[in-house]
Amino acid sequence: FQAMTQEALSGEISFSVLYTPFEKEDKADKIKEANKTFAEKHPDYVQHIFTDPHGIHLLPEKAESHPGQQYLLTLGFRNKEIGKTVEKFVTQNLPVFPG
């Protein structure tokens, strides 16, 4: 049983991803809509939902997409603390050093 439990824990995925097409609309409304859609489609990953506010993502290479289409990237986490940590690192302002 211990081996089966260990295998189940190591195979568990702690987050899920949703790409939402993004046009130059009201970004705040699109983020709310993306979060709601994510919660409906991935109910196991709603402990912390985060949509990157930059809204300038392209689909992964193997995904079918339209040239130049931009997407909002929404991440949902099973663990709230992991989600908050990822959001903090993604949204923090990093210093820019000239040269």
N, C-alpha and C positions, 0 to 999 in steps of 0.2 A: 504494500500500500504506500509506503514511503516513496518508492521509486515512481509510482503512478502520480502521487501528489506533486512531487518535484517536477515531473514532466509537464503536468498541467499548469503549474505556476510559471515555469520558464516559457511556455508557449502562449501565455496570456498576453494579449495586446493591451497596452494601457491608454492608447489614444486612437482617435479616428479623425479622418480629414474629409472636408467637403469643399469643393470649388464651386463658386457661384459666379456666373457671367456678370461683368461689371461694365456699365456704361457711365458716362459722366453725368450721373444723376445725383440726387441728394444722398451722400455717402452715409449719413447717420441712419436714414430710413433703410437703406440697403443692408447695413450691418445688423439692424434689428431683425429684418426679414431673414437674413442668412442664419442668424442664431436660432430663430424660431423653426426654420426649415430643418436645420441640423438636429434640433431636439426631437422633431417628429420622425426623422429618418434614422437616427442613431440614439434611441432612448437609453442604451446601456452606457453612454459616454456623456452624461449631463451633469456630473459633479462640478465641472468647470468648463464653460464654453467660451472660446476666445476667437474673435474675428480680427485679423490683422487690419488695422485702420488705413494702412498705406494703399491697399487695393490695387497693387501693380504686380500681379503674379501671372505666370504662364503655366499651362498644364504640364505635367511630366512628359518627357519625350515620347513615350509609347502611347499616350492618350491622343484620341482624335480631337483636334481643335481647329478653329478657324484662324488664319494668319492675322496676327495683330490683336486678337481678342484678349482682353485682360480679365482677371478673375479676382474675387475676394477669396481669401484662404481662411477657412474656419476650422479650428481644432477643438475637439471635445475630449475630455479626460475622465477616466474612471476615478482618479485620485485628485481631489481638489488642490492639495498642496503642490503636486507636480504641475498641475495646470497653472496655478498662480506663479510658480517659479518660472515656467516657460514664458508666460505673458510678461513678467517683469523684465526678463532678458531681451525679449523682442522689442519692447516699447521704450526701454531706457535710452536716453540720449547719450551717445558716446562722444567723447571729445575728439575734435578734428585738429590734427597737427599739420601745419603747412610744411610742404617739402616732403 
